[in-house]
């Protein structure tokens, strides 16, 4: 059960508060045709989600009792889940549910506890990879080069239809998400949700004082202007500097092209954050399953 006192609990609430306060970029997306697969970054497509009508699983046609769904999602025991329902802390499809007998379809219902979206579909998988340098952001590689698909080969062989959320260049390290959650992936990649991504770049020093101002104002690249949300110098040593950039752009090689354009070609590039999701101390080449708080904060970041 989300604990009101834990840091994760606070994070959930902060994310949910931010979500509520943020204007929705485009309300009409709900009427858009649903995607059959996630769009590529910056493809200009409108975000959409699979229509939440009818269950693909006949076993769910009658619905599953809400307290059982909550218990199966690891929120609380069935008894404690009943109390959550009694207390009016559980929402299904945007409405508070107080009756105990309520049945829901775990494949289609949007269930929230204390305003936080809960993953109730057992087969949704959300993974964070620290992609090492030299690994390609593809699920398979015809030339036999190392690719992220190699790291999840067993999961894929076991039937998980995983894909990577966006890409990092082969030379770039850092945070890359893998999931089978099409709705979430689609929105994380869609420019209209403006999910900020944070990068640490090693570049040549010295860094002129006005570089941040210039990058925030916008720099003309061959495919249009790129602006950063923020820029800062983290460290400087022997002719090199570590700089931090936050931007919500998904264009190919955008950070490298941007820094090259302003005279500071990238020597090393690491993505450390995707919206609220952080790379932290995760080892290069390792994969971890996102916890409930991380998934809830990602949903909140893209208004799901
Ligand atoms: N920008 C780049 O230049 N490369 C990446 O991998 C990601 C963003």
Boltz pocket constraint, residues with backbone or C-beta under 6 A from the ligand:
constraints:
  - pocket:
      binder: B
      contacts: [[A, 167], [A, 168], [A, 169], [A, 170], [A, 172], [A, 251], [A, 252], [A, 253], [A, 254], [A, 255], [A, 256], [A, 257], [A, 269]]
      max_distance: 6.0
